[in-house]
Amino acid sequence: LLSARRDVRLAVACRLYEKGEVSLGGAAETAHLDVEGMKEALGERGIARAADTSVEAIEEMAAASLQAAGRV
């Protein structure tokens, strides 16, 4: 059923993402979409995307990346 019905694949992928059971990439794979297509599909359905990483952790990763690249 999933392989034959694009609409069902997409609905399942969106629901799994919404419940937190798969990542954005996992949902995209389930739906047979690229990540940008999955983001668009989630937005069309009013499903919010959330990062599970804090702003502080992202800033630390960015600083470490700059340091590793020799730009600091």
C-alpha positions in Angstrom: 0.0 0.0 0.0 2.7 2.5 0.9 4.7 1.9 -2.2 1.6 2.4 -4.4 0.1 5.4 -2.7 2.1 8.5 -2.5 -0.6 10.3 -0.4 -0.6 7.5 2.2 3.3 7.5 2.4 3.3 11.2 2.9 0.5 11.1 5.5 2.3 8.3 7.5 5.7 10.2 7.3 4.1 13.4 8.5 2.4 11.6 11.4 5.5 9.8 12.4 7.5 13.1 12.4 4.7 14.9 14.3 4.8 12.2 17.0 8.6 12.4 17.2 9.1 8.8 16.1 11.3 9.8 13.1 13.7 12.6 12.3 13.1 15.0 9.4 15.4 12.8 7.3 13.6 9.7 8.3 10.2 11.2 7.4 11.6 12.3 4.0 12.9 8.8 3.3 9.5 7.3 4.3 7.7 9.8 2.0 10.2 9.3 -0.8 11.0 13.0 -0.8 14.1 15.1 -0.4 14.4 17.0 2.9 13.3 20.3 1.4 10.2 18.6 0.0 9.5 17.1 3.4 9.8 20.5 5.0 7.3 21.9 2.5 4.9 19.1 3.1 5.1 19.6 6.9 4.5 23.3 6.5 1.5 22.7 4.3 0.0 20.5 7.0 0.7 23.0 9.8 3.2 20.6 11.5 5.8 22.6 13.3 9.5 21.6 12.9 11.5 21.7 16.1 15.2 21.4 16.6 16.1 19.2 19.5 19.4 21.1 20.0 19.6 24.2 22.2 20.8 27.6 21.0 23.8 27.3 23.3 24.8 23.9 21.8 24.5 25.3 18.3 26.7 28.3 19.2 29.3 25.9 20.7 29.3 23.8 17.6 29.7 26.9 15.4 32.6 28.2 17.5 34.3 24.7 17.5 33.8 24.6 13.7 35.4 28.0 13.2 38.3 27.1 15.5 38.8 23.8 13.6 38.9 25.7 10.3 41.5 28.1 11.8 39.2 31.1 11.5 39.3 32.1 15.2 
